[in-house]
Structures are given as C-alpha cells and as structure tokens.
Amino acid sequence: MQRKNTDSLVFMAPMAGITDRPFRSIIHDCGEGNLISEMVAVNAIQRKNPKSYKIADVRPENYPVTVQMVGNSPELFAEAAKFIYELGAAALDINMGCPVKKIINNNSGSALMKDTCLAAKIIEATVKATPLKVSVKFRKGWDNEHVNAVDFAKMCEQSGASRITIHGRTRAQGYSGFADWNIIAEAKSAVKIPVIGNGDIDSAKKAKEMMQKYGVDGVMVGRALLGNPWLLNKIHHFLETGEELKNPNTADIKEMLLRHLELLVEYYGERNGLSVSRKHIGWYVKSLYEAKRFREQYTKLVVYDEAVDLINNFFAKVEE
Ligand SMILES: Cc1cc2nc3c(=O)[nH]c(=O)nc-3n(C[C@H](O)[C@H](O)[C@H](O)COP(=O)(O)O)c2cc1C
C-alpha cells in the first residue's frame, strides 16, 4: 500500500457527520488541503463496529487521509492505531477537544485536558503502536478557570506527538464566542513541533492573518467549509501567491452539488445518501434566490432522480 505525505499547511477540520469520504473526495478534487476523517471511537473500532470500520477504512481513497481517534484507554488506542494503520491511514490524530457530553462523560475528548497523565499515556501508546505520525487536537482549556493549552502543548510534544492543533475556545464555550488566537500563539512559542491554529477562519485573508500575526505553522478550517469546499484550495493559493481566486459561480455550485449528491448516494445508498445530502444542499444554496422554498421541497424527496431534477429546475430558475 502506498503511503503518501500529508504536508499541506492547510487542514480540513475533523467534523463528525460531515468529513466523510464523499466530502473528503469533493475537497480533494478542489485542489490542495490536508484531509481528515470523522472521529472514530477506539473501543468501537476494536469491536469492529461496522459504522466505525467504514469511517476508518480509507483504503478506497487515492490521496492521504488522517484518521482521528477518540477514547480514554491507552491500550485501546494502541490496538486501534494498528488496525487503522492497516486500513490505510496516512497519519493518526487524537481527539482531546470534543466538548460533547456523551464523549466527556466517558473521560474522552476535552475531558483529557483535565487528566494530563492519562492524556500523555494515550499519546505515548499511540505513537509506539505504528510508524505513522501522531498529532493531537485540543482546546484552549476546560473553562476560563482552567486554561492550560500551553502546558498541554508541551506535554504533547514530550509524549511524542509530531504536531498539534489548537482550537482557541474552552470546552465550556463549545462553539460560541470567539476563538482566542493569542493562546495559540503562546503555545506555538512554547514548543518546537508544528502548531496548527484553529477557530473562526472563514477566508484566505483570515488564514494569512493567523499564520503571520500569530506565527502558527498551518491553519485548520471547519465550519467555513460547509457548502464551500473550494475554501482550502483558495487559502492555499493565497498563501502561496498572494492572489485571491475567484468565488465559484452558480454553474460551479450546481456542478459541485450534483457531484456531492452522487457521491453521497454511492457511499450511503439512495435513501440515506439523500438524507445526509439535505444539510449539504442547504449550505450550498443558502445565498441563492428562493433557497428556502427549494430546501423545503428537497427535504421531502427520497428518490435520487427526482432530487437531480429538482436541483436542475432550481438552478435553471436561478440562472434565468
Ligand atoms: C458539526 C461539527 C462536528 C465536529 N466534530 C469534530 C470531531 O469529530 N473531532 C474534532 O476534533 N473536532 C470536531 N469538531 C470541531 C472542529 O474540528 C473545529 O475545531 C471547530 O469547528 C472550530 O473550527 P471552525 O471555527 O473553523 O469551525 C466539530 C465541529 C462541528 C461544527
């Protein structure tokens, strides 16, 4: 199996329910960008849970994909890492930032920022398990009284992580408020391994600002990719050349949306694929005329051909 490099400085953020194989493929086709899976639970992978297996199985993809793992047991991380390595991952990432209750109640995700001893053991065990590089993604801290991103970054480095990504919000913030880019800069100056900045990047200019003013080695983009898979390539191009690529026109959006739908149906089957496509379709068309009515009609459809017809009719009207 060919292992490829994952050396782009512009990263797709892992997003459960979103960064699946179809979406990665779409972003890959747009050009540059470092791709990552949805998070996969190490205990579910060990039980060979079919859904987790499908998430971790990146063999059909002819470009490098990092697989993100979540859990709380160093032993299970090591086992899962070996398994995921065999399934073709180009690199491994450990989730130490997820704020969701189900995850933190299990002492996983951002809960590990409160248990740095366990976090260190998990990183060490994962690093030892395979030849793959291991990165860690975490937050500013648990809450405003427990901001420990700088010490956590040092711990990651000492435990063998080859790179870290910091989302500049605390667990208590969830996704609200603003990401604190200063804490990311502080952590960057405290370690030698590459630091990727994450939180609120929604344009090439903001990405450049994060890189230049805050000194990070790379940027990671999440929510701004929804309905805008062109963005990672636009950022990459702007960082390389200083030139802003044009925004996609309506015809580009239509073509992308149809391609995305086709891939979702291929991957999940007709009914589930259409169901997953609803949120993506909504994001693609949100700024177009009569989008609300189109979305309402789209949500009722369960047949692929009818969905394609509706999309074609909608864009014919938009383009009139
Ligand atoms: C719907 C959704 C799902 C997410 N799932 C994950 C995940 O599985 N693993 C993870 O590390 N972060 C996850 N995140 C957090 C993002 O990776 C990212 O850190 C966060 O959205 C901040 O970046 P942004 O401001 O560019 O969106 C998720 C975020 C969203 C909105």
Ligand as a Chemical Component Dictionary entry (heavy atoms), coordinates in Angstrom:
data_LIG
# 
_chem_comp.id                   LIG 
_chem_comp.type                 NON-POLYMER 
_chem_comp.pdbx_formal_charge   0 
_chem_comp.three_letter_code    LIG 
# 
loop_
_chem_comp_atom.comp_id 
_chem_comp_atom.atom_id 
_chem_comp_atom.alt_atom_id 
_chem_comp_atom.type_symbol 
_chem_comp_atom.charge 
_chem_comp_atom.model_Cartn_x 
_chem_comp_atom.model_Cartn_y 
_chem_comp_atom.model_Cartn_z 
_chem_comp_atom.pdbx_ordinal 
LIG C1  C1  C 0 -20.580 19.530 13.384 1  
LIG C2  C2  C 0 -19.199 19.526 13.967 2  
LIG C3  C3  C 0 -18.576 18.324 14.242 3  
LIG C4  C4  C 0 -17.284 18.305 14.797 4  
LIG N1  N1  N 0 -16.669 17.102 15.008 5  
LIG C5  C5  C 0 -15.381 17.084 15.460 6  
LIG C6  C6  C 0 -14.668 15.855 15.573 7  
LIG O1  O1  O 0 -15.174 14.761 15.256 8  
LIG N2  N2  N 0 -13.389 15.922 16.042 9  
LIG C7  C7  C 0 -12.794 17.109 16.400 10 
LIG O2  O2  O 0 -11.628 17.105 16.815 11 
LIG N3  N3  N 0 -13.435 18.274 16.276 12 
LIG C8  C8  C 0 -14.706 18.289 15.807 13 
LIG N4  N4  N 0 -15.328 19.488 15.621 14 
LIG C9  C9  C 0 -14.599 20.747 15.883 15 
LIG C10 C10 C 0 -13.908 21.267 14.606 16 
LIG O3  O3  O 0 -12.929 20.359 14.157 17 
LIG C11 C11 C 0 -13.241 22.645 14.853 18 
LIG O4  O4  O 0 -12.280 22.509 15.871 19 
LIG C12 C12 C 0 -14.251 23.716 15.269 20 
LIG O5  O5  O 0 -15.397 23.687 14.442 21 
LIG C13 C13 C 0 -13.607 25.119 15.218 22 
LIG O6  O6  O 0 -13.165 25.430 13.924 23 
LIG P1  P1  P 0 -14.023 26.388 12.931 24 
LIG O7  O7  O 0 -14.254 27.684 13.670 25 
LIG O8  O8  O 0 -13.153 26.537 11.725 26 
LIG O9  O9  O 0 -15.305 25.689 12.656 27 
LIG C14 C14 C 0 -16.617 19.517 15.092 28 
LIG C15 C15 C 0 -17.263 20.741 14.799 29 
LIG C16 C16 C 0 -18.523 20.756 14.244 30 
LIG C17 C17 C 0 -19.171 22.080 13.935 31 
# 
loop_
_chem_comp_bond.comp_id 
_chem_comp_bond.atom_id_1 
_chem_comp_bond.atom_id_2 
_chem_comp_bond.value_order 
_chem_comp_bond.pdbx_ordinal 
LIG C1  C2  SING 1  
LIG C2  C3  SING 2  
LIG C2  C16 DOUB 3  
LIG C3  C4  DOUB 4  
LIG C4  N1  SING 5  
LIG C4  C14 SING 6  
LIG N1  C5  DOUB 7  
LIG C5  C6  SING 8  
LIG C5  C8  SING 9  
LIG C6  O1  DOUB 10 
LIG C6  N2  SING 11 
LIG N2  C7  SING 12 
LIG C7  O2  DOUB 13 
LIG C7  N3  SING 14 
LIG N3  C8  DOUB 15 
LIG C8  N4  SING 16 
LIG N4  C9  SING 17 
LIG N4  C14 SING 18 
LIG C9  C10 SING 19 
LIG C10 O3  SING 20 
LIG C10 C11 SING 21 
LIG C11 O4  SING 22 
LIG C11 C12 SING 23 
LIG C12 O5  SING 24 
LIG C12 C13 SING 25 
LIG C13 O6  SING 26 
LIG O6  P1  SING 27 
LIG P1  O7  DOUB 28 
LIG P1  O8  SING 29 
LIG P1  O9  SING 30 
LIG C14 C15 DOUB 31 
LIG C15 C16 SING 32 
LIG C16 C17 SING 33 
# 
